[in-house]
Amino acid sequence: MTAAPGPVSDFAPSLVEEGPLRALLLHSEPGEVLEALHDCPGLEWAAASEPDEVARSLAEHDPQVVFSIKTASFTGPSHGEALGWKSVRWFHVGGSGRDHLPAWDPARVTVTDSKGVLAPFLAERAMAGLFALGTGLVNHLREQREARWSPTRFRPLAGRTMLVLGFGRTGVEVAKRARAMGMGVLGVSRSGVAREGADEMHGPEALHELLPRADVLSIHVPLTPETRGRIGVEELALLPEGALVLNAARGAVLSEGGLLGALEQNVAGAWLDVFEQEPLPEVNPLWHHPRILLSPHCADQVEDFPARFAARFRDLWLASR
């Protein structure tokens, strides 16, 4: 189920009680963040490092505060269990995605997230994917493995147009880097309001008109009922010959079958960090397509990303005091 009824807050709630508040960390490697979290005055921490520990930790600690970092080994459903726990009044998501959580009652629990904390680093990876595909380096890597000397020409990125679907913090960071490379930028956001980094901004209703102008489509929308399947066969067919597709949003936003078909028609290549099923099954043809570059849902995971989430949590907590 896609969360949530009500907005995610930018502020921690004011939780006024006698004595320290009980807080629970959900993370597969608690040691990465507990030192920073102990700098939060007035919180008494416990930790669960795997899904099987969540129910027991909730019952024993009865937390008012939960700090949650979803990982490949500590997945979404168990985090949702903590969100629904009766004593929890503040639930902080380490990361920006909330589609792994069930719906919640905003009158009972305040939900905050770490949106934007890793946006610059995800933008670096997106541009790396674009450089590798757009300048043909992925082809030279295959030739290197075969010890085959095959000089080629490539079309420069400067002068091409990027369409950024989803112009939040990550979309802005991607757009800034694209413009620095001499690319034009078209932006699509829910509001369509002008934003830094875009030559033009539009609402979602303009998507089909914009796709034929997009040499590069870079996808950065959250997964919602409105964005699920947003880039399907019809949308991919509207891209111009030689277009590139970048997806670091959610796999369900982009039709994988549609992409495979478009790669035989008009799309020249794709970088994908997210997939309809994760981990990506070994039998999935995306693994072996010569014009697809894959990364395993780790586009924003700089080496100290959990500590950066902890710093965001600490800032919110201190601001609420």
C-alpha positions as CSV (number, residue, x, y, z in Angstrom):
1,M,0.0,0.0,0.0
2,T,1.2,3.5,-0.7
3,A,1.4,5.8,2.3
4,A,0.0,8.3,3.5
5,P,-3.1,10.2,4.4
6,G,-1.7,13.6,5.2
7,P,1.6,15.4,4.6
8,V,5.0,14.3,5.8
9,S,6.2,16.9,8.3
10,D,9.5,18.9,8.1
11,F,9.6,19.1,11.9
12,A,9.7,16.7,14.8
13,P,6.8,17.0,17.1
14,S,7.2,18.5,20.6
15,L,7.0,15.4,22.9
16,V,6.9,16.7,26.4
17,E,7.1,14.0,29.1
18,E,8.9,13.6,32.4
19,G,12.2,11.8,32.0
20,P,13.9,10.6,28.8
21,L,11.7,9.4,25.9
22,R,12.1,5.9,24.6
23,A,13.5,5.7,21.1
24,L,14.0,2.7,18.8
25,L,16.4,2.4,16.0
26,L,15.6,0.0,13.1
27,H,18.8,-0.5,11.1
28,S,20.8,-3.6,10.0
29,E,24.0,-1.9,11.2
30,P,23.1,0.0,14.4
31,G,26.8,0.9,15.1
32,E,26.9,3.1,12.1
33,V,24.5,5.6,13.6
34,L,24.1,5.1,17.4
35,E,27.0,7.3,18.3
36,A,25.4,10.3,16.5
37,L,22.0,9.4,18.0
38,H,23.4,9.4,21.5
39,D,24.0,13.2,20.9
40,C,20.3,13.6,21.0
41,P,19.5,14.8,24.6
42,G,16.4,13.3,26.2
43,L,16.3,10.1,24.2
44,E,16.9,6.6,25.5
45,W,17.8,4.3,22.7
46,A,17.3,0.6,21.9
47,A,17.9,-1.0,18.5
48,A,16.6,-3.8,16.3
49,S,19.0,-5.0,13.6
50,E,16.8,-7.4,11.7
51,P,13.1,-7.9,11.0
52,D,12.6,-10.7,13.5
53,E,13.7,-8.4,16.4
54,V,11.1,-5.7,15.7
55,A,8.1,-7.1,17.5
56,R,10.1,-8.0,20.6
57,S,11.9,-4.6,20.7
58,L,8.5,-2.8,20.4
59,A,7.0,-4.8,23.3
60,E,10.0,-4.5,25.5
61,H,10.8,-0.8,24.9
62,D,7.4,0.6,24.0
63,P,9.0,3.5,22.1
64,Q,7.6,7.0,21.5
65,V,10.2,7.7,18.8
66,V,11.3,5.4,15.9
67,F,14.2,6.1,13.6
68,S,14.0,3.7,10.6
69,I,16.6,2.9,7.9
70,K,15.3,0.4,5.4
71,T,18.0,-1.8,3.8
72,A,18.1,-4.9,1.5
73,S,18.3,-7.2,4.6
74,F,15.9,-5.1,6.7
75,T,13.0,-4.5,4.4
76,G,9.8,-2.5,4.6
77,P,7.0,-4.6,6.3
78,S,8.7,-4.8,9.6
79,H,9.3,-1.0,9.6
80,G,5.6,-0.6,9.0
81,E,4.9,-2.7,12.1
82,A,6.8,-0.1,14.2
83,L,4.9,2.8,12.5
84,G,1.6,1.3,13.7
85,W,2.8,0.6,17.3
86,K,0.5,2.2,19.9
87,S,3.1,4.2,21.8
88,V,4.9,5.7,18.7
89,R,4.3,9.5,18.3
90,W,7.2,10.3,15.9
91,F,8.5,8.1,13.1
92,H,11.5,9.2,11.1
93,V,12.3,7.6,7.8
94,G,16.0,7.4,6.9
95,G,15.7,8.1,3.2
96,S,13.0,9.8,1.1
97,G,10.9,6.9,-0.1
98,R,7.8,6.0,2.0
99,D,6.1,3.6,-0.3
100,H,7.2,0.7,1.9
101,L,5.1,2.0,4.8
102,P,1.4,1.4,5.4
103,A,-1.0,4.3,5.8
104,W,-0.9,6.1,9.2
105,D,-3.1,8.5,11.2
106,P,-1.4,11.9,11.2
107,A,-3.3,12.8,14.3
108,R,-1.6,10.0,16.2
109,V,2.0,10.0,14.7
110,T,4.1,12.5,13.0
111,V,6.2,11.2,10.1
112,T,9.3,12.9,8.9
113,D,11.9,11.8,6.4
114,S,15.4,12.5,5.1
115,K,14.3,13.8,1.7
116,G,17.1,15.7,0.0
117,V,20.0,14.5,2.2
118,L,21.4,12.3,-0.5
119,A,20.1,14.2,-3.5
120,P,23.5,15.5,-4.6
121,F,25.0,12.0,-4.6
122,L,22.1,10.4,-6.5
123,A,22.5,13.1,-9.0
124,E,26.2,12.2,-9.4
125,R,25.3,8.6,-10.1
126,A,22.6,9.6,-12.6
127,M,25.1,11.8,-14.4
128,A,27.6,8.9,-14.4
129,G,25.0,6.7,-16.0
130,L,24.3,9.4,-18.6
131,F,28.0,9.9,-19.3
132,A,28.6,6.2,-19.8
133,L,25.7,5.7,-22.1
134,G,25.8,9.1,-23.9
135,T,29.5,9.0,-24.7
136,G,29.6,5.3,-25.6
137,L,31.9,4.3,-22.7
138,V,29.8,1.2,-22.0
139,N,30.5,-0.1,-25.5
140,H,34.3,0.4,-25.0
141,L,34.1,-1.6,-21.8
142,R,32.8,-4.6,-23.7
143,E,35.5,-4.0,-26.3
144,Q,38.2,-3.8,-23.6
145,R,37.1,-7.3,-22.3
146,E,37.6,-8.6,-25.8
147,A,40.9,-6.8,-26.4
148,R,39.3,-5.2,-29.5
149,W,40.6,-1.9,-30.7
150,S,37.5,-0.1,-32.2
151,P,37.6,3.8,-32.2
152,T,34.2,5.4,-32.4
153,R,32.6,8.8,-32.6
154,F,30.0,10.1,-30.1
155,R,27.4,12.7,-30.0
156,P,28.2,15.3,-27.3
157,L,25.8,15.9,-24.4
158,A,26.1,19.6,-24.8
159,G,23.2,20.8,-26.9
160,R,20.9,17.9,-26.0
161,T,17.7,18.3,-24.0
162,M,16.9,16.5,-20.7
163,L,13.4,16.1,-19.5
164,V,13.4,15.8,-15.7
165,L,10.2,14.0,-14.5
166,G,9.8,15.0,-10.8
167,F,11.5,18.2,-9.9
168,G,12.0,17.8,-6.2
169,R,15.4,18.0,-4.5
170,T,17.0,15.2,-6.6
171,G,15.5,16.5,-9.8
172,V,16.9,20.0,-9.1
173,E,20.3,18.5,-8.5
174,V,20.2,16.5,-11.7
175,A,19.0,19.5,-13.7
176,K,21.8,21.7,-12.3
177,R,24.5,19.2,-13.4
178,A,22.8,18.8,-16.8
179,R,22.8,22.5,-17.4
180,A,26.5,22.7,-16.4
181,M,27.2,20.3,-19.2
182,G,25.5,22.6,-21.7
183,M,22.2,20.7,-21.9
184,G,18.7,22.2,-22.0
185,V,16.4,21.2,-19.2
186,L,12.6,20.7,-19.3
187,G,11.0,20.1,-15.9
188,V,7.8,18.4,-14.9
189,S,6.4,18.7,-11.4
190,R,3.1,18.4,-9.7
191,S,2.6,22.1,-9.6
192,G,4.5,23.2,-12.7
193,V,5.8,26.2,-10.8
194,A,9.1,27.6,-12.1
195,R,12.2,26.1,-10.4
196,E,15.9,26.8,-10.4
197,G,17.7,24.7,-13.0
198,A,14.9,24.4,-15.5
199,D,14.6,26.3,-18.8
200,E,10.9,25.4,-18.8
201,M,8.6,24.0,-16.1
202,H,5.3,22.2,-16.8
203,G,2.7,20.3,-15.0
204,P,2.1,16.5,-15.5
205,E,-0.6,17.2,-18.1
206,A,2.2,18.4,-20.5
207,L,4.2,15.2,-20.3
208,H,3.1,13.8,-23.7
209,E,3.9,17.1,-25.4
210,L,7.4,17.2,-23.9
211,L,8.5,13.6,-24.5
212,P,9.3,14.1,-28.2
213,R,11.7,16.9,-27.2
214,A,13.6,14.8,-24.7
215,D,16.9,13.4,-25.8
216,V,17.2,12.2,-22.2
217,L,14.4,11.3,-19.8
218,S,15.5,11.3,-16.2
219,I,12.8,10.0,-13.7
220,H,12.7,11.2,-10.1
221,V,9.1,11.0,-8.9
222,P,8.0,9.1,-5.8
223,L,5.8,6.0,-6.2
224,T,2.2,7.0,-5.8
225,P,-1.1,5.8,-7.4
226,E,-0.6,8.7,-9.9
227,T,3.0,7.8,-10.9
228,R,2.7,4.0,-10.9
229,G,3.2,3.0,-14.6
230,R,3.5,6.6,-15.6
231,I,6.2,5.8,-18.2
232,G,4.7,3.0,-20.2
233,V,4.7,1.8,-23.8
234,E,2.9,4.9,-25.1
235,E,5.2,7.4,-23.4
236,L,8.4,5.6,-24.4
237,A,7.2,5.5,-28.0
238,L,7.0,9.3,-27.9
239,L,10.7,9.7,-27.2
240,P,12.8,10.7,-30.2
241,E,15.2,8.4,-32.0
242,G,18.4,7.9,-29.9
243,A,16.8,8.9,-26.6
244,L,18.3,7.8,-23.3
245,V,16.3,6.8,-20.2
246,L,17.5,7.2,-16.6
247,N,15.4,5.8,-13.7
248,A,16.4,6.2,-10.1
249,A,12.9,6.7,-8.8
250,R,11.0,3.4,-8.3
251,G,10.8,0.5,-10.7
252,A,7.0,0.5,-10.9
253,V,7.1,4.0,-12.4
254,L,8.7,2.6,-15.6
255,S,7.4,-0.3,-17.6
256,E,10.3,-2.7,-18.0
257,G,8.6,-4.6,-20.8
258,G,7.9,-1.3,-22.5
259,L,11.5,-0.3,-22.2
260,L,12.7,-3.5,-23.7
261,G,10.4,-2.9,-26.7
262,A,11.5,0.7,-27.0
263,L,15.2,-0.4,-27.1
264,E,14.3,-2.2,-30.3
265,Q,12.7,1.0,-31.7
266,N,13.7,4.5,-30.7
267,V,15.5,4.3,-27.3
268,A,19.3,4.0,-27.5
269,G,20.1,3.0,-23.9
270,A,19.0,3.1,-20.3
271,W,20.5,3.4,-16.8
272,L,18.3,1.7,-14.2
273,D,18.8,1.7,-10.5
274,V,15.4,0.5,-9.5
275,F,13.2,-2.4,-10.7
276,E,9.7,-3.8,-10.6
277,Q,11.0,-6.7,-8.5
278,E,14.0,-6.4,-6.2
279,P,16.5,-8.0,-6.1
280,L,16.3,-8.3,-9.9
281,P,15.8,-12.0,-10.7
282,E,18.7,-13.7,-12.6
283,V,16.4,-14.6,-15.4
284,N,15.3,-11.0,-16.1
285,P,16.4,-10.0,-19.6
286,L,17.4,-6.6,-18.3
287,W,20.6,-8.1,-16.9
288,H,22.0,-9.0,-20.3
289,H,20.7,-6.3,-22.7
290,P,23.8,-4.7,-24.3
291,R,22.4,-1.2,-24.0
292,I,21.2,-1.3,-20.4
293,L,23.4,-0.2,-17.5
294,L,22.3,-1.5,-14.1
295,S,23.0,-0.6,-10.5
296,P,21.3,-2.5,-7.6
297,H,19.2,0.2,-6.0
298,C,22.2,2.0,-4.5
299,A,22.4,5.1,-6.6
300,D,22.6,7.5,-3.6
301,Q,24.4,5.3,-1.1
302,V,27.6,7.2,-0.4
303,E,29.8,5.4,2.1
304,D,28.5,7.3,5.1
305,F,24.9,7.6,4.1
306,P,23.4,6.2,7.4
307,A,25.4,8.8,9.4
308,R,24.0,11.5,7.2
309,F,20.5,10.3,7.9
310,A,21.3,10.3,11.6
311,A,22.5,13.9,11.4
312,R,19.2,14.9,9.8
313,F,17.3,13.1,12.6
314,R,19.5,14.9,15.2
315,D,18.9,18.3,13.6
316,L,15.1,17.7,13.7
317,W,15.2,16.5,17.3
318,L,17.2,19.5,18.5
319,A,15.0,21.9,16.6
320,S,11.9,20.5,18.4
321,R,13.4,21.0,21.9
